[in-house]
Amino acid sequence: MQVIGVRILSVALLGVCALLSGCQSTTFQAASYFELGEQYDVVIRRDVRGVPHVLGATDVDTAFGFAYAQAEDNWALIEEAMPFYRGNNGVFAGPDGAATDYLVKWLGIWDLLDDRYEKDLSADVRAYVAAFADGLNYYAALHPAEVDARKLPVTPQDVVAGFVLRHLMFYGFEGDVRDLYKATRQHPVSERSDAPRKPLQTLPGIAAAADEVTWQGLPMGSNAFAVAPHFATDGATRLAINSHQPTTGPVAWYEAHIQSRTGLNVMGGLFPGSPNISVGFTENTAWGATVNNPDLVDIFVLEINPDDPNQYRLDGEWRDFERSEVDLKVTLWGFLPWSVSREVLVSEHGPALRTDHGVYAVRFAGMGEIRQVEQWFRMNQASNFAEWREAMAMHSFASFNFAYADREGNIMFIHNALTPKRDPHYDWEQYLPGDDSSLIWREVLSFDELPQVINPASGYLHSANQTPFRVTAPEDDPKLADFAYGHGFQLNMTNRANRGLELFAELGPISAAEFSAIKHDKYYSRSTDYVRYLDKIAETEFAEAELQAAQRVLRDWDLGTDVANTSAALGTCVLLAAERRDDRLADTSEEVTTLLATCVSRLQTHHGRIDPPWGEVNRHVRGSVNLPVGGGPDILRAIYGRVQGDDKFLTNVAGDGLYYIVEWSPDGTQSVGGIHQFGSATLDATSVHYADQAEDYAQEKLHDPLFDEAALQANLKQSYRPGEEKPAAP
């Protein structure tokens, strides 16, 4: 979203001083939190890799210790996020922060929390979240030199607000809103068709790549796949948990194990500041999540009363907007506070915006929903398939696919989303007329109505950000024709989806080694649509000798991205460029030439040749650690590299982070292997755990995460109550 314009009027010196003094006030009284450590019965146990294993007497005790452990490793990230959730980021980040402040207030996040917090969240969840907030505040009170007291204290509502906002960002909500700020209207207004639009009966022959979901320009994807006992040569049940995120920052994976003596026992990955495990496993269950990208946002074009700009037409009548003014606190030039007023409009459809080309209302999945934190908590608590499905059936998540497996041999895929039930007489990929209340959808598909697969005869499931209608063998897939028009399901196939499904079909019942090999596979699939761009290059006649040489390199490429591959650098450069083109297969020879020449020039400039080993180009970097790494963009071994500064190589910035392979043998014995992209010390470059897993990550060596108590005790490094940290032994 573009930065909100700030108009500065003249201000008296007295007013400036008043604002300055007000800006420095704080309500955080550290002394009032000193006694919290005695109120909770919990111990933090750090293993040999620094990973926290938090054990509390009750779930609430565990939450307190869990927060404290996270604060030890991630305080700066947690604190930085608070103003974003609260809608006062402009005080700390200036005008850029004010843009997100307006988003929070325009969406009415805090009005929603004020209204629904006590009503929608169960008492035990509220107690759990409150204890988590206590743990953060306790850490802050004991470490005043590390904290900005203006951002404190952390409240339970802050924690819940983080869930609400992040869920919107993960399905690309902001992209549709950002379009409204462009110079012209981006879509026509749909007209009503006489007959209902029919759903597609089959998937497109060549499915275009989906719009990429990103976080601050970095791609977010994911893999999650499972096999049932009858598809394993040893009769085991297996699940790969492999969600792709940026390797550093607020949505990079952090690993933890939380346990209470009353039953909670779960390990996995989360984003700093979360009170729950997002993807992970218990003794009996395991689940992975993958980002999906259905159409969950609708834009309505409103007709405004020419005699009253605060009224819009609905069902033949002029309706008043719910209108208010919000004050956005902004810090200018790094020190001068200012307050900017901005209009907030709410229509029957949802929040509304005035622009230079019209007034628009937005309706989106997740409106009015704050229970995400409770659903994650119930998933963490689930001890079997029935309980996990019951947790999922809360149906509070706006999006995310899930792949599941358990000790009993069950596997499941669910294309989870709050999918609107829309009028099929309109084209919902366009904008909608805002004067007809019948178009304001109020129902979504129930959990049981969503595309899903439970215990398929094929014995395998594979989710890699593709259409939900191609996740297993064709005979077991959900059928597109079973769903009505307007649900907005994505129809694309990623390379990771194509390649994984090909491998499962080719290999038949697979061994543990073959399951791991699929996770670490480094090949593009010939069936992936943008890979076909290589055929365009092969058939183009180039006049320049260097382009002819590049053509030969690509003709010889086996589509692999292992570290020794000498065609991968040129090949991935070409494929990345091709993937971003709207009509890549229709490119002219001139366009093909330009694309290839750009890649050749880049490699010649940085490496002095067009065929350097991929490991020379593709690197895994952390501090002084700089390692070759195989894999690449949209590869099952997902590595997304970016040039950093004056570097000549690509640094791994997103993709594979923390991931696990979880399995249960036929007798129910659980074994887990996992690896973190760097280590448990996410911010402390002086820690031995800052990059102690980086080399094993690059070499694809998985560790026992020490979920088992006996294994943990044999590898325990330190144990302490919050506030009583002892330095780890050298």
Residue pairs with C-beta under 8 A, 6 or more apart in sequence:
1 99
1 100
1 102
1 103
1 174
1 177
1 178
1 181
2 99
2 178
2 181
3 95
3 96
3 98
3 99
4 95
4 98
4 99
4 102
4 328
4 340
4 342
6 95
6 98
6 330
6 332
6 338
6 340
7 340
8 332
8 338
16 336
19 336
19 337
19 338
19 339
20 335
20 336
20 337
22 337
23 91
23 329
23 331
23 337
24 150
26 149
26 150
26 152
27 153
28 137
28 140
28 149
28 152
28 153
30 140
30 141
30 144
30 149
31 141
32 141
33 134
33 137
33 138
33 140
33 141
33 153
34 141
34 142
36 64
36 134
36 135
36 137
36 138
36 141
37 138
37 721
37 722
37 723
37 724
39 134
40 56
40 60
40 61
40 64
40 65
40 131
40 134
40 135
40 722
41 56
41 57
41 58
41 61
42 54
42 55
42 56
42 57
42 61
42 62
42 64
42 65
42 721
42 722
43 54
43 55
43 56
43 65
43 719
43 720
43 721
44 52
44 53
44 54
44 65
44 68
44 69
44 719
44 720
44 721
44 722
45 52
45 53
45 54
45 55
45 712
45 716
45 718
45 719
46 52
46 53
46 716
46 717
46 718
46 719
46 728
47 53
47 706
47 712
47 715
47 716
47 717
48 715
48 716
48 717
49 676
49 679
49 680
49 689
49 692
49 693
49 703
50 679
50 680
50 681
50 687
50 688
50 689
50 692
50 717
50 728
51 255
51 256
51 257
51 680
51 705
51 706
52 66
52 69
52 70
52 72
52 73
52 256
52 257
52 680
53 256
53 257
53 259
53 267
53 706
53 712
54 62
54 65
54 66
54 69
54 256
54 257
54 258
54 259
55 62
55 65
55 259
55 260
55 261
56 62
56 63
56 64
56 65
56 259
56 260
56 261
57 260
57 261
57 262
58 260
58 261
58 262
59 124
59 128
59 260
59 262
59 263
59 264
60 127
60 128
60 131
61 131
61 260
62 258
62 259
62 260
62 264
63 128
63 129
63 131
63 132
63 135
63 275
64 131
64 132
64 134
64 135
64 138
64 722
65 135
65 721
65 722
66 132
66 135
66 256
66 258
66 275
67 131
67 132
67 133
67 134
67 135
67 136
67 138
67 139
67 275
68 135
68 136
68 138
68 139
68 722
68 723
69 256
69 722
70 78
70 136
70 254
70 256
70 272
70 273
71 78
71 135
71 136
71 139
71 140
72 139
72 725
73 254
73 272
73 680
73 681
73 682
73 683
73 684
74 254
74 272
74 273
74 682
74 683
75 139
75 140
75 143
75 146
75 147
75 683
76 146
76 683
77 249
77 250
77 272
77 273
77 682
77 683
78 136
78 154
78 272
78 273
79 147
79 148
79 151
80 250
81 162
81 250
81 272
81 273
82 151
82 152
82 154
82 158
83 89
83 91
83 92
83 93
83 97
83 151
84 97
84 100
84 104
84 165
85 104
85 109
85 158
85 161
85 162
85 165
86 104
86 110
86 158
86 161
87 100
87 101
87 102
87 104
87 105
87 109
87 110
88 101
88 329
89 97
89 98
89 100
89 101
90 97
90 98
90 101
90 328
90 329
90 330
90 331
90 340
91 97
91 150
91 329
91 330
91 331
91 337
92 148
92 150
92 151
92 331
93 331
94 330
94 331
94 332
94 334
95 330
95 332
97 330
98 328
98 329
98 330
98 340
101 328
101 329
102 326
102 328
102 342
103 174
103 177
104 110
104 161
104 165
105 326
105 328
105 342
105 344
106 344
106 351
106 353
107 168
107 351
108 346
108 351
109 161
109 164
109 165
110 157
110 161
112 164
112 368
112 370
113 157
113 160
113 161
113 164
113 370
116 368
116 370
117 126
117 156
117 157
117 160
117 370
118 126
120 370
120 371
120 374
121 129
121 160
121 370
121 371
121 373
121 374
122 374
125 373
125 374
125 377
126 156
128 275
128 377
129 156
129 159
129 160
129 275
129 373
130 156
132 156
132 159
132 275
133 153
133 154
133 155
133 156
133 158
133 159
135 722
136 154
137 152
137 153
137 154
138 722
138 723
139 722
140 146
140 147
140 149
140 152
140 153
140 154
142 723
159 273
159 275
159 373
160 370
160 372
160 373
162 273
162 274
163 274
163 370
163 372
163 373
163 376
164 366
164 369
164 370
164 372
166 251
166 271
167 366
167 372
167 397
167 398
167 399
168 174
168 364
168 366
168 398
169 215
170 213
170 220
170 291
170 398
170 399
170 400
171 213
171 291
171 292
171 293
171 294
171 296
171 365
171 398
171 399
171 417
172 211
172 213
172 293
172 297
173 296
173 297
173 364
173 398
175 211
176 297
176 299
176 362
176 364
177 297
177 353
177 362
179 186
179 187
179 299
180 186
180 299
180 353
180 355
180 360
181 355
183 356
183 357
184 357
185 357
185 358
185 431
187 299
187 429
187 430
187 431
188 430
188 431
189 301
189 430
189 431
189 432
189 433
190 426
190 427
190 428
190 430
190 431
190 432
190 433
191 426
192 425
192 426
193 425
193 426
193 427
194 425
195 425
196 424
196 425
196 485
197 424
197 425
197 426
197 427
197 485
197 486
198 485
199 480
199 481
199 483
199 484
199 485
200 480
200 481
200 491
201 480
201 481
202 480
202 481
203 467
203 469
203 470
203 480
203 491
204 491
206 529
206 585
207 467
207 491
207 492
207 493
207 529
208 492
208 529
209 492
209 494
209 529
209 530
209 579
210 293
210 465
210 490
210 492
210 494
211 293
212 219
213 219
213 220
213 221
213 291
213 293
214 220
215 245
215 246
215 249
215 251
216 246
216 249
218 246
218 640
218 653
218 654
219 244
219 633
219 640
219 654
219 655
220 244
220 245
220 246
220 251
220 291
220 654
221 244
221 290
221 291
221 464
221 465
221 494
221 496
221 634
221 638
221 655
222 242
222 243
222 244
222 288
222 289
222 290
222 291
222 463
222 464
222 465
223 240
223 242
223 243
223 244
223 288
223 290
223 462
223 463
223 464
223 496
223 500
223 519
223 636
223 638
224 239
224 240
224 241
224 242
224 243
224 287
224 288
224 289
224 290
224 401
224 402
224 403
224 463
224 464
225 239
225 240
225 403
225 460
225 461
225 462
225 463
225 464
225 500
225 504
225 518
225 519
226 237
226 238
226 239
226 240
226 403
226 404
226 405
226 411
226 412
226 413
226 460
226 461
227 237
227 238
227 411
227 459
227 460
227 510
227 515
228 237
228 409
228 410
228 411
228 455
228 456
228 459
228 460
229 235
229 236
229 237
229 409
229 459
229 666
230 459
230 509
231 458
231 459
231 460
231 508
231 509
231 510
232 238
232 459
232 509
232 510
232 511
232 512
232 515
233 509
233 510
233 511
234 511
234 512
234 665
234 666
235 665
235 666
236 512
236 663
236 664
236 665
236 666
237 405
237 406
237 407
237 409
237 410
237 411
237 663
237 664
238 405
238 512
238 515
238 661
238 662
238 663
239 281
239 286
239 287
239 288
239 403
239 404
239 405
239 411
239 661
239 662
239 663
240 288
240 515
240 518
240 519
240 659
240 660
240 661
241 268
241 269
241 279
241 280
241 281
241 286
241 287
241 288
241 659
241 660
241 661
241 662
242 288
242 519
242 638
242 656
242 659
242 660
243 253
243 269
243 278
243 279
243 288
243 289
243 290
243 291
243 657
243 659
244 638
244 640
244 654
244 655
244 656
244 657
245 251
245 252
245 253
245 654
245 657
246 252
246 653
246 654
246 657
247 652
247 653
247 654
247 655
247 657
247 677
247 678
248 653
248 678
248 682
250 271
250 272
250 273
251 271
252 271
252 657
252 677
252 682
253 269
253 270
253 271
253 657
253 658
253 676
253 677
254 269
254 270
254 271
254 272
254 658
254 680
254 682
255 267
255 268
255 269
255 658
255 674
255 676
255 680
255 705
256 267
256 268
256 270
256 277
257 266
257 267
257 705
257 706
257 707
258 264
258 265
258 266
258 267
258 277
258 380
259 265
259 266
263 381
263 383
264 380
264 381
265 282
265 283
266 277
266 280
266 281
266 282
266 380
266 381
267 277
267 280
267 281
267 282
267 705
267 707
268 277
268 278
268 279
268 280
268 281
268 658
268 660
269 277
269 278
269 279
269 280
269 657
269 658
270 276
270 277
270 278
271 278
272 682
274 376
275 373
275 377
276 373
276 376
276 377
276 379
276 380
277 376
277 380
278 289
278 376
279 287
279 288
279 289
280 286
280 287
280 660
281 287
281 660
281 662
281 672
281 707
282 380
282 382
282 383
283 383
283 407
283 670
284 383
284 384
284 406
284 407
284 408
285 382
285 383
285 384
285 385
285 388
285 404
285 405
285 406
285 407
286 404
286 405
286 406
286 660
286 662
287 379
287 388
287 402
287 403
287 404
287 405
288 402
288 403
288 463
289 400
289 401
289 402
290 400
290 401
290 402
290 403
290 463
290 464
290 465
291 399
291 400
291 401
291 465
292 399
292 400
292 401
292 415
292 416
292 417
292 465
292 468
292 490
293 399
293 465
293 490
294 399
294 415
294 417
294 419
294 487
294 488
294 489
294 490
295 428
295 429
295 488
296 364
296 365
296 366
296 398
296 399
296 417
296 418
296 419
296 420
296 488
297 362
297 363
297 364
297 365
298 362
298 363
298 364
298 420
298 422
298 428
298 432
298 441
299 360
299 361
299 362
299 431
299 432
300 347
300 349
300 360
300 361
300 362
300 363
300 431
300 432
300 433
300 434
300 439
300 440
301 358
301 359
301 360
301 431
301 432
301 433
301 434
302 312
302 313
302 347
302 352
302 358
302 359
302 360
302 361
302 434
302 435
303 312
303 313
303 434
303 435
304 311
304 312
304 313
304 359
305 311
305 312
305 313
305 318
308 318
310 320
310 321
310 323
311 318
311 319
311 320
311 321
312 318
312 319
312 321
312 347
312 352
312 359
312 361
312 434
312 435
313 319
313 434
313 435
314 347
314 348
314 434
314 435
314 436
314 437
315 435
315 436
315 437
316 435
319 347
319 348
321 345
321 346
321 347
321 352
322 345
322 346
322 347
323 343
323 344
323 345
323 346
324 343
324 344
325 341
325 342
325 343
325 344
326 341
326 342
326 344
327 339
327 340
327 341
328 339
328 340
328 341
328 342
329 337
329 338
329 339
330 337
330 338
330 339
330 340
331 337
331 338
332 338
343 354
344 351
345 351
345 352
345 353
345 354
345 359
346 352
347 361
347 434
348 361
348 437
348 440
349 361
349 362
349 363
349 434
349 440
350 361
350 362
350 363
350 364
350 367
351 361
351 362
352 359
352 360
352 361
352 362
353 359
353 360
353 361
353 362
360 431
360 434
361 434
363 420
363 440
363 441
364 398
365 398
365 399
365 417
365 418
365 419
365 420
365 444
366 398
366 418
369 396
369 398
369 418
371 394
371 396
372 396
372 397
374 394
374 396
375 391
375 392
375 394
375 396
375 397
378 387
378 390
378 391
378 394
379 388
379 391
379 392
381 387
381 391
382 388
382 390
382 391
384 406
384 408
385 404
385 406
385 408
385 410
385 412
388 404
388 406
389 412
392 402
392 414
392 416
392 447
393 447
393 448
395 416
395 418
395 444
395 446
395 447
397 416
397 417
397 418
398 417
398 418
399 416
399 417
399 418
400 416
400 417
401 413
401 414
401 415
401 416
401 463
401 465
401 468
402 412
402 413
402 414
402 416
402 463
403 411
403 412
403 413
403 461
403 463
404 410
404 411
404 412
404 413
404 414
405 411
405 412
405 662
405 664
406 664
407 664
407 668
407 670
409 664
410 454
410 455
411 454
411 455
411 456
411 460
411 461
412 452
412 453
412 454
412 455
412 461
413 452
413 453
413 461
413 463
413 468
413 471
413 472
414 447
414 450
414 451
414 452
415 450
415 451
415 452
415 468
415 478
415 489
416 447
416 450
417 445
417 450
418 444
419 444
419 445
419 450
419 487
419 488
419 489
420 441
420 443
420 444
420 486
420 487
420 488
421 441
421 443
421 444
421 445
421 484
421 486
421 487
422 428
422 439
422 441
422 486
422 487
422 488
423 438
423 439
423 441
423 486
424 484
424 485
424 486
426 432
426 439
426 486
428 486
428 488
432 439
433 439
445 487
451 468
451 469
451 478
451 483
451 489
452 478
453 461
453 471
453 472
453 476
453 477
453 478
456 472
456 473
456 476
457 473
457 475
457 476
458 472
458 473
458 475
458 476
458 504
459 509
460 472
460 473
460 504
461 471
461 472
462 471
462 472
462 497
462 500
462 501
462 504
463 471
463 497
464 494
464 496
464 497
464 500
464 636
465 494
465 496
465 497
466 490
466 492
466 493
466 494
466 496
466 497
467 489
467 490
467 491
467 492
467 493
468 478
468 489
468 490
469 477
469 478
469 479
469 480
469 489
469 491
470 477
470 493
470 497
470 501
471 477
471 478
471 501
472 501
473 505
480 489
480 491
483 489
493 527
493 528
493 529
494 528
494 634
495 524
495 525
495 528
495 530
495 531
495 634
495 635
496 634
496 635
496 636
496 638
498 525
498 527
498 528
499 521
499 523
499 524
499 525
499 528
499 635
499 636
500 518
500 521
500 636
502 525
502 527
503 518
503 521
504 510
504 518
507 514
507 518
510 518
512 663
515 661
516 661
516 702
518 636
519 636
519 637
519 659
519 661
520 631
520 636
520 637
520 700
521 635
521 636
521 637
522 560
522 561
522 562
522 630
522 631
522 632
522 635
522 636
522 637
523 558
523 559
523 560
523 561
523 635
524 531
524 559
524 561
524 571
524 575
524 634
524 635
525 531
525 559
526 532
526 559
528 634
529 584
529 585
530 575
530 578
530 579
530 584
531 559
531 575
532 585
533 574
533 575
533 578
533 584
533 585
533 587
534 554
534 557
534 571
534 574
534 575
536 584
536 585
536 587
536 592
537 551
537 554
537 574
537 592
537 596
538 551
538 554
538 555
540 551
540 589
540 592
540 593
541 589
542 548
542 551
542 593
542 596
544 597
546 600
546 604
546 610
547 593
547 596
547 597
547 600
549 610
550 570
550 596
550 599
550 600
550 610
551 596
553 566
553 567
553 570
553 571
553 610
553 611
554 567
554 570
554 571
554 574
556 567
557 565
557 567
557 568
557 570
557 571
558 565
558 567
559 571
560 568
561 568
561 572
561 614
561 618
561 630
561 631
561 632
561 635
561 637
562 568
562 614
562 630
563 613
563 614
563 615
563 618
563 628
563 629
563 630
564 613
564 614
564 615
565 613
565 614
566 611
566 612
566 613
566 614
567 611
568 614
568 617
568 618
568 632
569 603
569 607
569 610
569 611
569 612
569 614
569 616
569 617
569 618
570 599
570 600
570 603
570 610
570 611
572 614
572 632
572 633
573 598
573 599
573 602
573 603
574 595
574 596
574 599
575 633
576 633
577 595
577 598
577 599
578 584
578 595
579 633
579 634
581 587
587 595
600 610
603 609
603 610
603 612
604 610
606 617
606 648
606 649
607 616
607 617
607 648
613 628
614 628
614 630
614 632
615 628
615 629
615 630
616 628
616 649
617 641
617 649
617 650
618 628
618 629
618 630
618 631
618 632
618 639
618 641
618 649
618 650
618 652
619 626
619 627
619 628
619 629
619 641
619 649
619 650
619 651
619 652
620 626
620 627
620 628
620 629
620 639
620 651
620 652
620 677
620 694
620 697
620 698
621 627
621 644
621 651
621 652
622 678
622 690
622 691
622 694
623 685
623 690
623 691
625 691
625 694
625 695
627 694
627 695
627 698
628 698
629 639
629 652
629 697
629 698
630 637
630 639
631 637
631 638
631 639
631 655
631 656
632 638
632 639
632 640
632 641
633 639
633 640
633 641
633 655
637 656
637 700
638 655
638 656
639 652
639 655
639 656
640 652
640 653
640 654
640 655
641 649
641 650
641 651
641 652
641 653
642 650
642 651
642 653
643 649
643 650
643 651
644 651
644 653
652 677
656 677
656 697
657 676
657 677
658 674
658 675
658 676
658 677
659 674
659 675
660 672
660 673
660 674
660 702
660 705
661 672
661 673
661 674
661 702
662 670
662 671
662 672
663 670
663 671
663 672
664 670
665 671
670 707
670 708
671 704
672 704
672 705
672 707
673 702
673 703
673 704
673 705
674 702
674 703
674 705
675 693
675 696
675 697
675 700
675 701
675 702
675 703
676 693
676 697
677 693
677 694
677 697
678 690
678 691
678 693
678 694
678 697
679 687
679 689
679 690
679 691
679 692
679 693
679 694
680 689
681 687
681 688
681 689
681 690
684 690
693 703
696 702
696 703
704 711
706 712
706 715
717 728
717 729
718 725
718 726
718 727
718 728
718 729
720 726
